[in-house]
Amino acid sequence: MIETRARVVRDAHGQLRMHGETPAACGACQVRGSCAGNDDALDIAPDDGLCDGQSVILSVREADLLRASFYAYGVPSLSVVVGAMVGSLYGDFAAIGGALLGLCAGLGLTHLLGSRQPLLVSQHLDDSPPDSGEHP
């Protein structure tokens, strides 16, 4: 399992989101201006039982991460090659068109296959959030 700590926060619209906590080593890193690590946030469904300010551990299985990588990179790449090969039977411009159609088909298929989020909230680190007693 790959694990990271996250904190539940409420955004300006009142929606609960999970933000990854920045590791202490990130403050001393020389590439902090170009790194996007932990700037992303996940929306939380209101029935997840999480509260504003709560710390949790998020985890994902290695197999799910590999599967997501294949969906994101492998499927579109293979579909471009297959589309170009089929299009090449009808000439060079058809090969380019086939590659573009293959890319569009591969991205669409990736969207359908990868819509499942295999992220698990494995552990609530603190059950009483510091500044909020409200549960969604």
BAVEXVO-963816 format. One record per residue (C-alpha): residue in one letter; residue number from 0; chain; y, x, z. Coordinates in nm, 3 decimals. Example, Ala and Ser with C-alpha at 12.3 -4.5 7.8 and 13.67 -1.06 7.14 Angstrom:
<sites>
<a, 0, A, <-0.450, 1.230, 0.780>>
<s, 1, A, <-0.106, 1.367, 0.714>>
</sites>
This chain:
<sites>
<m, 0, A, <0.000, 0.000, 0.000>>
<i, 1, A, <0.353, 0.110, -0.074>>
<e, 2, A, <0.585, -0.002, 0.204>>
<t, 3, A, <0.957, -0.005, 0.274>>
<r, 4, A, <1.184, -0.151, 0.537>>
<a, 5, A, <1.428, -0.427, 0.449>>
<r, 6, A, <1.686, -0.640, 0.629>>
<v, 7, A, <1.746, -1.009, 0.573>>
<v, 8, A, <2.114, -1.085, 0.509>>
<r, 9, A, <2.312, -1.395, 0.413>>
<d, 10, A, <2.533, -1.355, 0.106>>
<a, 11, A, <2.873, -1.516, 0.041>>
<h, 12, A, <2.706, -1.831, -0.096>>
<g, 13, A, <2.486, -1.878, 0.212>>
<q, 14, A, <2.168, -1.767, 0.034>>
<l, 15, A, <1.929, -1.544, 0.230>>
<r, 16, A, <1.847, -1.215, 0.056>>
<m, 17, A, <1.644, -0.906, 0.145>>
<h, 18, A, <1.812, -0.566, 0.105>>
<g, 19, A, <1.616, -0.244, 0.131>>
<e, 20, A, <1.733, -0.016, 0.411>>
<t, 21, A, <1.866, 0.318, 0.291>>
<p, 22, A, <1.668, 0.613, 0.431>>
<a, 23, A, <1.861, 0.865, 0.643>>
<a, 24, A, <1.796, 1.137, 0.385>>
<c, 25, A, <1.998, 0.946, 0.123>>
<g, 26, A, <2.324, 1.038, 0.297>>
<a, 27, A, <2.268, 1.408, 0.230>>
<c, 28, A, <2.136, 1.367, -0.124>>
<q, 29, A, <2.335, 1.534, -0.404>>
<v, 30, A, <2.267, 1.256, -0.659>>
<r, 31, A, <2.385, 0.963, -0.448>>
<g, 32, A, <2.653, 0.873, -0.704>>
<s, 33, A, <2.397, 0.817, -0.980>>
<c, 34, A, <2.107, 0.682, -0.774>>
<a, 35, A, <2.051, 0.309, -0.771>>
<g, 36, A, <1.792, 0.317, -0.494>>
<n, 37, A, <1.816, 0.014, -0.255>>
<d, 38, A, <2.109, -0.155, -0.431>>
<d, 39, A, <1.878, -0.435, -0.542>>
<a, 40, A, <1.821, -0.747, -0.338>>
<l, 41, A, <1.551, -1.015, -0.342>>
<d, 42, A, <1.628, -1.382, -0.296>>
<i, 43, A, <1.433, -1.548, -0.018>>
<a, 44, A, <1.303, -1.903, -0.030>>
<p, 45, A, <1.444, -2.114, 0.256>>
<d, 46, A, <1.093, -2.191, 0.384>>
<d, 47, A, <0.991, -1.826, 0.434>>
<g, 48, A, <1.068, -1.842, 0.806>>
<l, 49, A, <1.301, -1.543, 0.800>>
<c, 50, A, <1.638, -1.526, 0.976>>
<d, 51, A, <1.967, -1.356, 0.898>>
<g, 52, A, <1.968, -1.002, 1.042>>
<q, 53, A, <1.591, -0.974, 1.076>>
<s, 54, A, <1.414, -0.648, 0.981>>
<v, 55, A, <1.086, -0.669, 0.792>>
<i, 56, A, <0.842, -0.439, 0.615>>
<l, 57, A, <0.784, -0.516, 0.246>>
<s, 58, A, <0.468, -0.393, 0.083>>
<v, 59, A, <0.307, -0.395, -0.260>>
<r, 60, A, <-0.044, -0.289, -0.352>>
<e, 61, A, <-0.080, 0.011, -0.583>>
<a, 62, A, <-0.290, -0.194, -0.826>>
<d, 63, A, <-0.012, -0.454, -0.855>>
<l, 64, A, <0.245, -0.179, -0.918>>
<l, 65, A, <0.028, -0.027, -1.191>>
<r, 66, A, <-0.024, -0.369, -1.348>>
<a, 67, A, <0.352, -0.435, -1.346>>
<s, 68, A, <0.412, -0.094, -1.506>>
<f, 69, A, <0.165, -0.174, -1.781>>
<y, 70, A, <0.330, -0.512, -1.843>>
<a, 71, A, <0.676, -0.354, -1.854>>
<y, 72, A, <0.595, -0.053, -2.073>>
<g, 73, A, <0.249, -0.083, -2.226>>
<v, 74, A, <0.257, -0.435, -2.369>>
<p, 75, A, <0.589, -0.398, -2.558>>
<s, 76, A, <0.489, -0.051, -2.684>>
<l, 77, A, <0.152, -0.170, -2.812>>
<s, 78, A, <0.306, -0.477, -2.972>>
<v, 79, A, <0.561, -0.262, -3.160>>
<v, 80, A, <0.282, -0.042, -3.299>>
<v, 81, A, <0.063, -0.338, -3.396>>
<g, 82, A, <0.359, -0.519, -3.554>>
<a, 83, A, <0.454, -0.210, -3.755>>
<m, 84, A, <0.095, -0.158, -3.871>>
<v, 85, A, <0.060, -0.517, -3.988>>
<g, 86, A, <0.402, -0.509, -4.154>>
<s, 87, A, <0.325, -0.180, -4.330>>
<l, 88, A, <0.068, -0.362, -4.542>>
<y, 89, A, <0.364, -0.529, -4.716>>
<g, 90, A, <0.602, -0.233, -4.749>>
<d, 91, A, <0.844, -0.023, -4.545>>
<f, 92, A, <1.099, -0.294, -4.468>>
<a, 93, A, <0.821, -0.528, -4.365>>
<a, 94, A, <0.695, -0.256, -4.129>>
<i, 95, A, <1.039, -0.242, -3.964>>
<g, 96, A, <1.048, -0.621, -3.942>>
<g, 97, A, <0.695, -0.628, -3.804>>
<a, 98, A, <0.788, -0.372, -3.540>>
<l, 99, A, <1.091, -0.579, -3.436>>
<l, 100, A, <0.885, -0.899, -3.426>>
<g, 101, A, <0.617, -0.715, -3.229>>
<l, 102, A, <0.878, -0.593, -2.982>>
<c, 103, A, <1.014, -0.946, -2.932>>
<a, 104, A, <0.662, -1.084, -2.891>>
<g, 105, A, <0.572, -0.805, -2.647>>
<l, 106, A, <0.883, -0.864, -2.435>>
<g, 107, A, <0.813, -1.238, -2.428>>
<l, 108, A, <0.453, -1.177, -2.328>>
<t, 109, A, <0.568, -0.933, -2.061>>
<h, 110, A, <0.800, -1.197, -1.920>>
<l, 111, A, <0.515, -1.449, -1.904>>
<l, 112, A, <0.262, -1.206, -1.755>>
<g, 113, A, <0.500, -1.040, -1.512>>
<s, 114, A, <0.666, -1.348, -1.362>>
<r, 115, A, <0.447, -1.324, -1.051>>
<q, 116, A, <0.597, -1.117, -0.769>>
<p, 117, A, <0.322, -0.936, -0.575>>
<l, 118, A, <0.560, -0.837, -0.293>>
<l, 119, A, <0.436, -0.911, 0.058>>
<v, 120, A, <0.630, -0.938, 0.382>>
<s, 121, A, <0.368, -0.775, 0.598>>
<q, 122, A, <0.537, -0.747, 0.933>>
<h, 123, A, <0.838, -0.887, 1.114>>
<l, 124, A, <0.984, -0.595, 1.309>>
<d, 125, A, <1.203, -0.802, 1.534>>
<d, 126, A, <1.171, -1.175, 1.592>>
<s, 127, A, <1.516, -1.226, 1.740>>
<p, 128, A, <1.789, -1.129, 1.494>>
<p, 129, A, <2.099, -0.979, 1.653>>
<d, 130, A, <2.384, -1.206, 1.538>>
<s, 131, A, <2.213, -1.528, 1.443>>
<g, 132, A, <1.983, -1.770, 1.617>>
<e, 133, A, <1.950, -1.999, 1.317>>
<h, 134, A, <1.632, -2.024, 1.117>>
<p, 135, A, <1.649, -2.161, 0.763>>
</sites>
